Amino acid sequence: MAINSENTRGFSIKSFFLLLLSFLFYHQAATQTKEGQQEDPAEGESPKVKYKIKKPVFNYNSVFSVYPFQPAINYMTLGYEFKTGEKTAFKTLAGIASKENSVLGIGNISNYSAYKIEMQFKYFMNKKAAVFNGIYIAPFVLFKSCKFTYDGQERIFDSIFGSYRTVNIHKTDKANAFHLGFILGYHLLLGERFTLDMFAGEGLMSASGNYKYGSRVFDIYANEIRMKLGLSIGFGF
């Protein structure tokens, strides 16, 4: 049986993100457990002085973010999020792509353009939660749409000869998709003002239009449960 190298690469990237998030979650839980433990001094011994390392505080209520890997597939994606409570934040992001003639397309695609809009509601899960600092879970809703021109073949019925024949076509078409689900993420502080946001999750996608030709290797349109993962760099203000 032949092994699909594209699926193998996708599985490896997903596995890396899941393992990384699992490690960060374990590290966060272990740190909180260690800080919460109390040591009773033995009889005759002086009580030990414990020094707790304070968790860095993010002193900004809003974050502007960029997605550094999106330009690799001709997408420019920007995000904005703001604090809505002691443990919650709301994020919205938008992305556009245009004029792509790339092997990333499934089929012979040209004149590709697309946009997407996404919203997330983040809940930070740490015991002493600080927004934009630590582990969070978030439901998300994403809508995306694309237009493109493709070269392909279709089978049509020839009434003169009474049989089907294959013809070449050059056609402009489009595709749309909704993606709903949950992600698990981790906000890591990079100094006082910058953050690194890593996340992975799954959700149900519903697509319409010519989504077979609209799909690309890293931007799929489909009717199925699909994984979602990514990384962004944020700037607090």
C-alpha positions in Angstrom: 0.0 0.0 0.0 1.4 3.4 -1.0 1.9 6.0 1.8 0.6 9.4 1.2 3.5 11.7 2.0 1.2 14.7 2.3 -0.9 13.0 5.0 2.3 11.9 6.8 3.7 15.4 6.9 0.3 16.7 8.2 0.2 14.0 10.9 3.7 14.8 12.0 3.0 18.5 12.4 -0.2 17.8 14.3 1.5 15.4 16.6 4.2 17.9 17.3 1.7 20.6 18.3 -0.3 18.2 20.5 2.9 16.9 22.3 4.0 20.5 22.8 0.7 21.6 24.3 0.6 18.4 26.5 4.1 19.2 27.9 3.1 22.8 28.6 -0.1 21.7 30.3 1.8 19.1 32.5 4.5 21.6 33.3 1.9 24.2 34.4 0.1 21.7 36.6 3.3 20.4 38.2 4.4 24.0 39.0 1.1 24.8 40.7 1.1 21.5 42.7 4.7 22.2 43.9 3.8 25.7 45.0 0.8 24.4 46.9 2.6 21.8 48.9 3.4 22.5 52.6 6.4 21.0 54.2 6.3 20.3 58.0 9.6 20.8 59.7 11.0 17.9 61.7 11.1 18.3 65.5 14.0 20.5 66.6 14.5 21.9 63.2 13.9 25.5 62.1 11.2 25.9 59.6 12.5 26.3 56.1 12.0 29.6 54.4 10.3 29.0 51.0 10.7 31.4 48.2 8.0 31.3 45.5 8.8 32.4 42.0 6.1 34.8 41.0 4.4 34.2 37.7 5.1 37.1 35.3 2.2 39.5 34.9 0.9 40.7 31.5 0.0 44.3 32.1 -2.0 44.9 28.9 -5.7 44.4 28.2 -5.5 44.0 24.4 -3.2 42.1 22.0 -2.6 42.6 18.3 -1.3 39.4 16.7 0.3 38.2 13.4 0.5 34.6 12.0 4.1 34.1 10.8 3.5 30.9 8.8 0.4 32.0 6.9 2.4 34.0 4.2 3.8 30.6 3.1 0.4 29.9 1.5 -0.2 33.5 0.4 -2.4 34.4 3.3 -2.0 37.5 5.3 -3.7 37.0 8.7 -4.1 39.4 11.6 -5.8 39.1 14.9 -7.1 41.3 17.7 -8.2 40.2 21.2 -9.2 42.0 24.4 -9.8 41.1 28.0 -13.5 40.6 28.9 -13.1 39.3 32.5 -10.6 38.0 35.1 -10.2 34.8 33.2 -11.7 35.5 29.7 -10.9 37.2 26.5 -12.5 37.6 23.1 -10.5 37.3 19.8 -11.4 38.1 16.2 -9.1 37.6 13.3 -9.2 38.1 9.5 -7.1 36.9 6.6 -6.9 37.4 2.8 -5.1 35.6 0.0 -4.9 36.6 -3.7 -3.3 35.9 -7.1 -1.9 32.5 -6.2 -0.6 30.1 -8.9 0.9 27.5 -6.7 1.5 23.7 -6.3 -0.4 24.1 -3.1 -3.6 24.0 -5.1 -5.3 20.7 -5.7 -5.6 20.7 -9.5 -4.5 23.4 -12.0 -5.6 26.5 -10.2 -5.0 30.2 -11.2 -6.4 33.6 -10.2 -7.0 32.4 -6.6 -8.4 34.8 -4.0 -9.8 34.1 -0.6 -10.8 35.6 2.7 -11.6 34.2 6.2 -13.1 35.6 9.4 -12.8 33.9 12.8 -14.0 34.5 16.4 -12.8 32.8 19.6 -13.9 33.1 23.2 -10.9 32.2 25.5 -11.2 30.9 29.1 -7.8 30.7 30.9 -7.7 27.7 33.1 -4.8 28.4 35.6 -5.6 28.3 39.3 -4.5 31.9 39.5 -5.5 32.7 36.0 -4.1 35.7 34.2 -5.5 36.6 30.8 -3.0 36.2 28.0 -0.7 34.1 30.2 -1.1 30.4 30.5 -3.3 27.5 29.3 -6.8 28.3 27.8 -9.7 26.6 26.1 -11.8 28.4 23.5 -14.8 27.6 21.3 -14.3 29.0 17.8 -16.3 29.8 14.6 -14.7 30.3 11.3 -16.1 31.3 7.9 -14.0 31.3 4.7 -14.6 31.7 1.0 -12.5 31.5 -2.1 -12.8 32.2 -5.8 -10.5 30.6 -8.5 -10.1 29.6 -12.1 -9.3 26.0 -12.9 -8.4 23.8 -15.9 -9.9 20.4 -15.9 -11.8 17.8 -17.7 -15.5 16.8 -17.8 -17.4 14.0 -19.4 -20.3 15.1 -21.6 -22.9 13.1 -23.6 -22.5 13.5 -27.4 -26.0 13.1 -28.8 -24.6 12.7 -32.4 -22.5 9.7 -31.6 -24.7 8.5 -28.7 -21.8 8.2 -26.2 -19.8 10.2 -23.6 -16.6 12.0 -24.4 -14.1 13.9 -22.4 -13.6 17.7 -23.0 -11.1 20.2 -21.5 -12.7 23.1 -19.5 -11.4 26.4 -18.2 -13.9 27.6 -15.6 -14.2 30.1 -12.8 -15.8 28.9 -9.6 -15.9 29.4 -5.8 -16.2 27.5 -2.5 -17.4 28.4 1.1 -16.9 26.7 4.4 -18.0 27.0 8.1 -15.8 25.5 10.8 -17.1 25.2 14.4 -15.2 23.6 17.3 -12.9 24.0 20.3 -9.2 24.6 20.7 -6.7 24.1 23.5 -4.0 26.7 23.6 -1.1 28.2 25.6 -0.1 31.9 25.8 3.6 32.2 26.6 5.0 35.6 27.6 8.0 36.8 25.6 9.2 39.7 27.8 6.8 42.3 29.1 4.8 43.1 26.0 5.0 40.1 23.5 3.2 36.8 23.6 3.4 33.5 21.8 0.1 31.8 21.3 0.1 28.0 20.3 -3.1 26.1 19.8 -4.6 22.9 18.5 -8.1 21.5 18.4 -10.9 20.0 16.2 -14.2 21.0 14.8 -16.9 20.2 12.3 -16.5 21.7 8.9 -19.4 22.2 6.4 -18.4 23.2 2.8 -20.4 24.2 -0.3 -19.5 25.1 -3.9 -16.7 23.5 -5.8 -14.7 22.8 -2.6 -12.6 20.0 -4.2 -10.8 22.5 -6.5 -11.0 25.2 -3.9 -9.0 23.2 -1.4 -5.2 23.5 -1.0 -2.7 21.4 0.9 -2.8 23.6 4.1 -6.3 25.2 3.5 -8.9 22.4 3.1 -12.6 22.8 2.3 -14.6 19.7 3.3 -17.6 18.2 5.0 -15.9 16.4 7.9 -14.4 16.8 11.3 -11.1 18.6 10.8 -8.1 19.4 13.0 -7.2 23.0 13.6 -3.7 24.1 14.8 -1.5 27.2 14.5 0.8 29.7 16.1 0.7 33.5 16.4 2.9 36.2 17.9 1.1 39.0 19.9 1.9 42.6 20.9 0.2 44.0 24.0 -1.1 47.5 24.2 
